[in-house]
Amino acid sequence: MNHLFVAILAIFLFSTDIGYSQSDSIKYNSKDIRDIYKKIFVKSDSINKFKDKRIAFSLFPSPAGSDAGGGFVISFLTTFYLGEDTKNTRMSEVIFTPYFSLDGQYVFPITTYLYTNKNIYNFTGDYRYMIYPQPTYGLGNNNSETEISRLEYKQWRFYQFATRKVAGNFRMGLGVLFDSYEGISEESFIEEETDYVKYMKGDFSNVSSFGIALQLLYDSRINVINPEQGFYAELDYRNNFNGGLDNQEWKSIYVDLRKYYSLHKKLHRVLAGRFFYWSTFWGDPHYLDLPSIGWDRFGKTGRGFTRNRFRSNGLLYFESEYRTDITRDGFFGAVFFANVSSVSKLYTSEFTKWHPAVGTGLRVKWNKKNNNNVTLDFGVSKNDWSLRVSLAENF
């Protein structure tokens, strides 16, 4: 499948505009967790009125099940404005979500999405350190219902993109991408060679990969953590100089499109859709750099599946979600979602096996200043499931 054709077709489909126009404004009569706390514990006849502050901070620690096993997650989310006037500068966010699982996973990820004054520059970052044992299920169409092996490694990542405004909501820029994998080992549960051993030709040595990416970005969303309107389009063309098989270079393309339709003039009724395409070509990357479900930079694809359940040189993903309030004050909300994904037959661009999932989620208004929710999403698919907790919408 031609990479450029996929990108152009998806942009055309997702750029269609329907629904009501809204500004992602914060409703002054809404209720969040702080209002509940003040009502119960603060001896006062009144609650502080909403103030237009430039910074909002949220913290949510919780025990949680996950698609990898039970564990404990702590979510830190900060939103703020770097511009002098919030009317002409978009919201920025920093998210830190350390996770500790009963399966021995220790993940320390930081993601950033920053707008400078008047949205002239945008900086997107993905930084992480991980001790990450994970199950493997095969490559491409060779996907097993049960675990084939348990792959263990440590990872350092530093991804930094910087784009400049070109016209309107469209911007262009460059990115620097670095990954380092250390202490790779595998415990096999099958008699024959695992797909990791076959693909990597038995190489378990440490490896580092470095690349430069050209990024095209379009973002008309007002609120980046709980969008009610707008269109997001990201296209990255990455040239990696090393880290592939035999330490050779390789290339990849990364397309992420998201569209939001408001279905009511006043109430929170939002239909959202996402298209995601990730493919490598002109070289074979390391096994751990191959496109994999749930392994996009924000780790949001594949609700209903174990992360890394499907892996190959190409990944296609579609998802749709309906978001609605349950209570009139917006304190409780719900989502209903469905997605379908496919990885290509290894070394090809043929997508022949598709994997659907459905699910629902609960929302609790955590901070009405930036409209962020505690999100709890449960998804199911054939022979798999996931339970994910966050302080921002899935996309």
N, C-alpha and C positions, 0 to 999 in steps of 0.2 A: 504494500500500500504506500503510495507516494506521500512523503511527510508534508510537503507543501499543500497538497490537495486536502489532506485531513485538516490542517490548520485553517485553510480558507473556508472550507465547508462548515466547520464548527463555528467560526466567527460569524458567518452569515446567519446561521440558525439562531445563535444566542443574542444577536444584536437587535432582533425584532422587539419593538417596544409596545407593551400593552399594559392595562391596569391604570390605577390612580397614581398621580404624582405626589409623593411625600418627601419630606426633608429629613427623615430620621430624627426629628426633633424629640426631645424628652418631654413626656407628659407631666405637667406639674401636679396633677391629681393622682398620679400613680403611687404605688406603695412598694417599698423594698424592705429588706431584712432589718435595716436600722430603724425604720418606723415601728416594726414589731417590737424590737428591743426597747425602744424609748417608751412605748406604751406600757410595757410590762414592768420595766425596772426604773425608769426615770420619773421621779415625782414632780411632774410639771403638768400644767393644764394645757400647754401648747407644745407643738413640735416645731423645731426650727424650720423655717421656710427654705425652700430650695435656693441655693446660691450658685451663680454661674462661676464656679471655680475652674481654674485651668488644669488642675490635677485631680484624678480620682484613683483610689487605690483599693484593690480587693484581695482578700486572702481567704482560701478555703482548704483546710486540711480534711482528708477523709479516708477511711478504710474503703477499699473498693475491690470488686471483682474486675477482671479484665479479660482481654482475649488471650492473655498469656498465663493467667492464673491469678489468685488473690494477691493483694498487696496493699500498699499505702501510698497515696498521692497527696502532694501539697501544691496547690495552685496559687501562684502570685500573678496578678494582672494589674498593670498600671497604665492608665491612659492620660494623655496630657497634650498641650498645644505649645509648639515651639515658636509660633508666630506672635506678633504683637496684637493682632486682632483675630479672634476665633472665627469671625465671619468670612475671612478670606484665607484661612489656613486649616487644613484638614487635621483630624484627630490622629495622634500617634499612639503606638502601643508597644509595651514590652511585656513579654510573658515568660515566666520561669516556672516550670512544672517538674520538680524532682519526683522520681517514682522509684519505689522499692518493692520488688515482687517476692513472693514466696519461692519462685523458681530461680532466685539468685540474680535477677536483673537489677542493676543500679544505673539509673538514667538521670543525667543532669543537663537538660536542654534549655537554652535561652533563644527565643525568637524575637526579633524586633521589626517594626514597620514604622518608619519615621518620616514625617514631612517637615521640611524647614519653612521659614517664613514665606507666606504667599505661595506655598507648594512648589517653589522653584526646584528643590531637590528632594528626592526620595531615597531613603537608605533602608534596605532590607537585609536582615542578618539571620543566620542560622548557626549557632555555636553549641557544641555539645561534647560531653564526655560520657561514655557508656561502657559499662561492663555488661555484656549483652548475650548471654546464652539464648539461643532460639531454636525451635524445631524447624526442620526442613521437610518439604513434601515433594520435592522433585522440581525439575525445570521444564518450562514450556508445557506441552501437552502431556508430559510424563508426570502427572500429578496424582499422588496417592491419597486415599482417605485417611490413612494413619501416618504417623511420623516415620520418616525414613531414617533420620539421624538427629542428633542434637549438636549444633554448631556453636562453639564458644569463641569469643574474642573481646578485645577492648578497642574502642574507637575514639579518636579525636576528630572533631570536624570544625572547620572555620570556613563559612560561606559569607561573603559580603558583596552585595550589589549596590551600585550607586547610579541613579538615573537623573536626568535633567529634563525639565518641562520643555517641550517643543512647541505644542499648540494645544490649548484647551486642556483636556484630561490626558493627552497623549504625551509620553516621555520616552527617552532612549538613554541607554547607558551601558556600563560594563560590570562584570562580576569577577571576583577571584574565588576559586573553589579549591579547598584542600581537605583531603581525608587521609587518615592514617589508621591502619588496622594492625593490631599487635596481639601476640599470643594466640594465634588461631589454632584451634584443635577441634576434632570431631569425634563423637561417639556414635557409631553406626548401629542400627537396629535391623539390618538386613544382611544376608549372606554375600550378595554380590557387591560390587563397588557402588558407592553412592554417586549421585549426580555431581556433587561438589568435587569428588576425586576425579571423575571423568572429565569435567569441564576444566578444572585447574591442573589436570595432569599430575595429580598427587602433590601439588605445591602447597605447603602450609606456612611458608615463610612470611615474615612481616612485610607489609607493603604500604607505600604512600603514593597518593596520586594528586597531581596539581593541574588545574586547568583555568582557562580564561573563557568567559561567556559574554556574548552580546545579548542584551535584554531590551525587548520592546514591551512597554507597559502602558495599559489604558485602565484608569480607575476613576469612575464617577460616583462611587459610594461616598456617603457622608460619614456614616458610622461604620468603622471597619470591623467591630466585634459583634455587632448585631444589625446588619444591614436590612433596610426595608425597601430600598430602591437602588437602581444603578446597575452598572455593568463593569465587570472586572475581566481584563484579558492580559495574560502574560505569555510571552513567547521568548524562550531562551535557547540560543544556539551555543553549545559548549564545545570547545576544542581542548581535549585533555592531552597533555604532553607525555604522560607516562602512566604507570600503574596498571596497564592492561596485561594480558597474557604475555609472558616474556618481557615484561616492563615496556611494552609498546604503547604508542599513542592510540587514542580512540576519540570518537565524537558522539554527541547526543543532542536530541531536541526535546524540549519540555514545554508543553502547551497546557495552560490552565485557564478555563473560561467559566465565569459565574454570572448568572443573571437573576435579578430579583424583581418580582412583580407584586405591587401592593394591590390587594383586592378590596380594600375598604377605605373610605376617605378619612375616617377617624380611628377605627379600631385596628388592632394589630392582627392583620390577616395577610400573610405573605406566602407567596408561592416562589420557591427558589429552585434553580437548576444549575447543574455543574457538568462540564465536560473536561476530561483530563486525558492527555496523551503524552506518553513518555517513551522514547525509543533511542537505542544506541545503534551506531553504524560505523562503517569505515574503521574497523578495529574491534577487538574483543576486550571489554573491561574486565576487571576482577569480578569474581562471583558476587562479592558483597556490594559492588557498584551497579549491578544489573537492576533494571526497573522491577519493582516489587510492590504488591498491594499493601497499602498502609504506610508506604515509605516515601511519600511525597514530603516536601520540606516541612510542612506543618503536621504531618502524620495524621491526616484527616480522612483519607480515602479508605473504603472498605469496611464500613460499619456492617457487622454481621459476620466478619471473617477474622481469623487470627492474622495478625500482622505478618507479612512475608509468606503467607500461605501460597500465593502464586507468584512466580518469578520467571522472567525470561528476558530476551533482548528488546521486547516491545510490550507495552501495556496500554489498553484502552479502558476508559471508565466513564460511566454515565450515572448521575444521581439526581433525584428530584425530592423536594421536601416541602411540606405544608406546615406553616407555623401559625399558631393561634393562641390567644389568651383564654384561660379557663375562667378566671375571676375578672370582674369588671375593672378592678383597680390594677390589673396586670401583674399581681404578685405571683399567681400561678399560671403557667402556660403549658402547652403541649406541642409536640411535633410528630409528624407521621412521614416516614421516608421509605424510599425504595431505590435500589441501585443495581447495576449489572456491570460486570467487568470481564475482561478477557486478556490473557497474555498470549503472545504469538507463539507459534511453533518455533522452537529454538533455531536460530540462524536464518529466520525468514520474517516476512511481514504478513504472514497468514494468520488471521484470527478466526478460529473455527469452533472453539469451545467457550461458551458463555456461562457466567456464574451469577445468578440473581440472589438478592437478599432484601428483606423487608424489616421494618422495625418501628418503634415508637419511642418517645422520650418525654421526660418531665422537665419543666423549666421553673425555677424559683428566682424572682427578681432579687439580685444581690446588691446592686448599686444603681439607683435610678439616675444618678448624675451622668453616667456614661451608658446607661441602658443595658448593663451586662447582667447575664443570668448565670446561675449554677445550672449546668446542663447534665442530665443523666440519660444516656441513650442505650437502649437494648436492641440489638439486631440479631436476626437469625437467618441462617441459610442452610443448605443441604449439608448435614454432618458438621456444622460449625455454628458459632455464635460469638458475640462480643458484648461487653458492658463497659462503657466509657464515661468518664467524668471530666468536666472541664468548666472553665469560667468564660468561655467564648463560644459562639455558635460554630457548628461544624464547618461551615463555609459561608 
